[in-house]
Amino acid sequence: MQLGLREMYHLQLSAQPSISFLSVMKHRTMQTSAGHTLYFWRRPNCRYTIKAIASRNDVFRTRICRSKHMEKLQNGYLFTEISMLQSLYRDKYPDVKLISLGVGDTTHPIPEIIASAMAKKCFGLSTATGYKGYGEEQGDRELRYAIAEVVYKDMEIDYSDIFISDGAQCDISRFQLLLGSDITVAVQDPTFPAYVDSSVIMGHAGEFKREAGKYGRITYMKCTPDNNFFPDLSSTQRTDVIFFCSPNNPTGVAASRNQLKSLVDFARANGSIIIYDSAYSMYISDDSPRTIFEIPGAKEVAIEIASFSKYAGFTGVRLGWTVVPKDLLFANGFPVIEDFNRVICTCFNGASNIAQAGGLACLSAEGYKAVSGVVNYYKENAAILVDTLQSMGLEVYGGKNSPYAWVHFQKRRSWEVFKEILDKTHVLTIPGTGFGPGGEGFIRISSFAHRESILEACRRFKSLF
Ligand SMILES: Cc1ncc(COP(=O)(O)O)c(C=O)c1O
């Protein structure tokens, strides 16, 4: 059997690893373009050797064609691949103390007041009076009232515009489902990869252009230090949907009031819908808006997707919400909220009532104080990282309104810097290109970690740079 260049390349796993190696490393198999399955084994020195070769004709297959959209996805999902790399690294170097500042997962325990509200709900379920089955698909009313009151006070967002979800990521996809496959989308470049990946899965993306690292039908709005990480809207083409994340993951930069005003004006002029991701709004320290609905006119062009994950350490509990204002209408005058409600009722049966009890506790005065304390802890971590890296002469962005530091290494490639940091300091970060071609030359460092790990990582960075 002839191996193609790609297969040969994959076999040299002891060479510089890149994200595309990871699925081979995990599944120990690889499909060749000629329709064969290669089975690998790993030698102790970490070289992979072919163990067996099976033709696709040798195994039972269904008659279902793989989705042509799924086939266009280039790699596995970024954060899953980074987590996989982390476990492979731990396997390979069991004696090394790896510090993970890669995937932005929270590490601090959930404050007791919130955990006990969930425990109370949970124990209540074992009693005849406390038991509850399905709730309203849109979410617990008390929680929706509390979000309207605490987060959207004076913004004329009614509780009935708010839908409780099992996390922001799920609603990003549910919203795509609602819009169908004929729409065009724009994203910040770099940004959170779920917008592009879910657009590919839905069929909005077009062909992948390898040289540019972009999908042909997606509009990439470049966000660099040169434009203060806000896109040049005067040269941005019209799209149906604009994904906008502020504070942005990964750059850590929050858009100012004037910038968001220009974004809303742009969407209004084009009749577009903004899908505004405010997952990190609790990290805003200056007067940047915490929600798009602080901007007049936004209710007619925007939905907002929000999350308790980074706000209350609910990455595992799973809770978020989405605001779909009744004023947001399709071209034929039909309210978007009606379709969103239909999707939610059909594809989602409501968030866990235990998680919702936790969410409600987060919004009480005492709960809010407790979660703000945890957010401040991560913000202090971010400040330590930024100060250390800046003191070493590095160009660092973010960290002030966000848990992420975005570090620029001029004239170097993200993967090369990522690997050098990993090999020499055993600190796991994320290469900027994982967030889009505009991330080339950057790495993202997360401040979600225990203080000792942040201080130790800083000591190691100092010895490297
Ligand atoms: C910008 C952004 N949006 C959404 C999410 C996903 O949030 P959730 O855990 O609520 O699904 C993340 C998670 O890292 C994120 O960074």
The ligand as a Gaussian input file, in Angstrom:
#p B3LYP/6-31G(d) Opt

LIG

0 1
 C      -16.587000      33.350000      24.706000
 C      -17.162000      32.107000      25.268000
 N      -18.449000      31.840000      25.046000
 C      -19.009000      30.724000      25.516000
 C      -18.281000      29.811000      26.235000
 C      -18.936000      28.562000      26.709000
 O      -19.588000      28.808000      27.885000
 P      -20.475000      27.711000      28.597000
 O      -19.593000      26.993000      29.571000
 O      -21.541000      28.504000      29.275000
 O      -21.030000      26.809000      27.559000
 C      -16.945000      30.041000      26.501000
 C      -16.153000      29.071000      27.257000
 O      -14.968000      29.148000      27.407000
 C      -16.362000      31.215000      25.986000
 O      -15.062000      31.487000      26.168000

